Amino acid sequence: MGVGNWELGIGKIETGLYIVPTPIGNLDDITIRAVKILSSADIIACEDTRHTGTMLKILNIPHKKLESYHEHNEESKSAFLVNEILSGKSVALVTDAGTPGISDPGYRIIKKAIENNIKIVSLPGPTAFIPALVASGLPVNEFHFYGFLPAKKGRKTFLQEVASQKATSILYESPYKILKLIDELIEHCGSQRQVCIAREISKVYEEYIRGTLEECKQKLQSKTSIKGEFVVVIEGNR
């Protein structure tokens, strides 16, 4: 049923691969459409079957066939899941939090599905870097998403690229390495580059730290403990 440019309702879904974003912290962010897809899919491919099973139970979604799909078995499971789709099944792909393929497993099965002319439906939904970017107060018309930088090999090259990038840059970092990353950014970008550090997006302790790199470093150092996953939004080089 259509209402203007909106469409409502979904019946039995067709054979294919459905990319389903899941909440990054607040379960209220799940969409009606995502619930319907998860309820209708023959198989749900997920990073952690226990984690996804708990989410399905909270959402009152009937028991589903869950297949583990993570960075350590992507290659073999992609082939298996594509064969299941080719045999007439519908597969919903989820990660523990956020959108599959965005700093999470998903690329390989999507690529393999395309190679086999499988129908792909990608649902819009939660991902940490978009709300961080929008709330940063930095230009959003042009941006570059880097995700997690490599731990060692090539890291300096990426940092140099971020430093010279004209567009707004977006990085992910863990609580254990956030101060190290800020020090590296100061080294390559200078202490006065504007930045927004977002923490625990959509969760109870959601926080945005804005200012120069040096100011944000001091604010982080003043905390008794540093917890949560971080999104770092960096002003472009002007």
N, C-alpha and C positions, 0 to 999 in steps of 0.2 A: 504494500500500500504506500502510495507516495503522498507527501504533504509538502507542496512547493518543490524544493530541491532535496527534500529529505525522504529517506525510505525507511519504513519500519517493518519489522517482522522477518523471520527466517524460518523456513521449514527444514526438512531433511537436507543436509548439505551434500553437494556433489563430491565425487571423487576428486582428490587433489591435495595439495599441501597448503595448510592454513598457518600463517605466521601470526601468532597471538601474543602481544605484549601483556605482561602481568605487572601488578603494582610494585613500585620500588620501595615501599614502606607502609603506605596507608592503603589498606585493602578496599576502602571506599572508592579508590581510583579505578577499580575494575569496571569495564564497560558492559552494558547490557549485551552488546553484540559478542563480546569475548566470552561471556558466560554461555550464550547460546551455541557458539562454535564449540566450546569445550564440552558442552552437554551432548552435542550431536556427533562429534568426531568418533571414528572407530578406534583410533589410537592417539594417545597423547605422548609425544616425544619430549622428554624433559631432562634437565641436568641431574636433578636429585629426585628420585621417585618418592621418597619419604616427604620431602618438602612440598612437592606438588600435590601429593596425596592429602596432606594436611590442608592445603589451600582449597582443594576440591571439596573436602568434607565441610569446611567452614561455609563455603558457598552453596552447600546442599546439592552439589552435582553428583549424580549417581556414579557408582563405581565404574571406573574405566580401565581399559588395558593401557598400562603405562610402560613405556620403553625408555630406558636410560639413554641419553644422548649428550655426551660431554666431550671436552677437548681431548680426552684420551682414547675415545672410541669413535670419533666422528667419521673416520674413513669407512670402517666396516659397517657402522650403523646407518650411514647415509645410503649405502648400497642396499641394505636390508629394507629400510623404510621406503625407498623408491620402488623396490619390487612389490612391496605391500600395496602401494598406491596403484601401480600398474595392474595389480590383480583386482582392483576395484574398491580399495579401501580409501577412507579419508583420514589424513594425518594432521593433527594440530601440533605445531612446534612451539614450545615455551622454554623460557629459561627460569632460573630461580627468581629473578627480578628484572624488569625492564623488557626491552625489545630484542628478540633473537638477532644475532649478527652484529649488534652494536656493543663491541668489547665483550662479546659472549659468543658461544658456539652458534652456528647457523649457516655460515657462508657455504660450506661444502655441500650440505644437503640441498640448499637452494640452487646452487650451480648445477648439481647433478639432476635435479628435477627439471630445470630448464633444458638441459641436454636431452632429456627424454620427453620433451614436449608436454610436460605435466602442467596442469592448471595450478597457478599460484595465486593465493589471495593473501595480501598483506594488510593486516588491520592497523589503523593508527592507535597510538596509545603511549603509555609511560616510557620515558627514557630520561635519565638524570640531567643530561647536558642542556636540554631545551629550556626547562624552567630556570636553571642556573644562568644561562645566557640572557634570557628575557629579563630576569630580576637583577642582573649585574649592573645595569646603568651604562654599559659600554655599547658601542655600535653593534647592531644585529643584522644590518643589511648585507654584510659580507663577513663570513667567519670560516675558520678552519678547525675541524675536530681531529685531534690527535689520539684521543683515548689515553691508555697507559703508555708511557714511554718505555722503550726497552731498558732492562735493568743495567746492562753493561754495553754490549756491542752496538755501536751506532747511536748511543745515547747523546754524546756530545754533538753529533751532527744534527740530531733532532732539535736540541736546545739552541743551536746556532740558527736553525731555520725558524724556530719560534721567535727568537730575538729580532730577526730581520723581517718577519712576516708583517705585511701591511694590514692584513685583516685581523680581526679579533681571533685569538687562539683559545682553544679549550682543551684542557688536560684532565685526566682522572688520576687520583693518587690515594694510597692507603694512609691510615692515621700514623703508621709506623715510619713512613718516609716523607710525610708532608713537609716537615721543616727542612729536610735535606733538599727537597725539590725547590723550596723557596730560596734557599741559599744558592742553588745552581742558577735559578732564574735571575737573582740579583747579580750574580757573576756575569751572566750573558746579556741581560737586558738593562742592567743598571738599577739602582735602588729606588728610583723615582717613577718607574713604570706603574701605571694604574692597574689594579687587579681586583677581582672579586673572588673570594674563596667561599664556596657554598658547602655546607655540611649537613648531612642527615636530611636531605630533601624529602618532603612529605611526611616526615616522622615528627614525633613529639618535640624533639630538641633541634628542629630545623633552625639553621643560623646562616646569615650572610655577613662576611667580614669584608669590608670595602676600604680601599685606600691605596697608597703606594705599596710596593713590595716590602719596603722596610717597615712601614706602619703595620702591615698585616702580619709580618714576622713577629713584631713585638707583641701584638695582640694574641697571637697563638702561644708565644712563649710565656705569657702571663697566666695561661690556664693551668690549673692544677693537674689536669689530664687531658689528653687529646684523643678523642674517640670519633668513630663514624667514618663513612666514606666521603671523600672530598672531590669536588669539581672545582678546578681552578680556571677562571676566565681572565685572559690577559689582553690588555689593550694592544692594538697594533702599533707597529713602529711608525712614528710620524716624523 
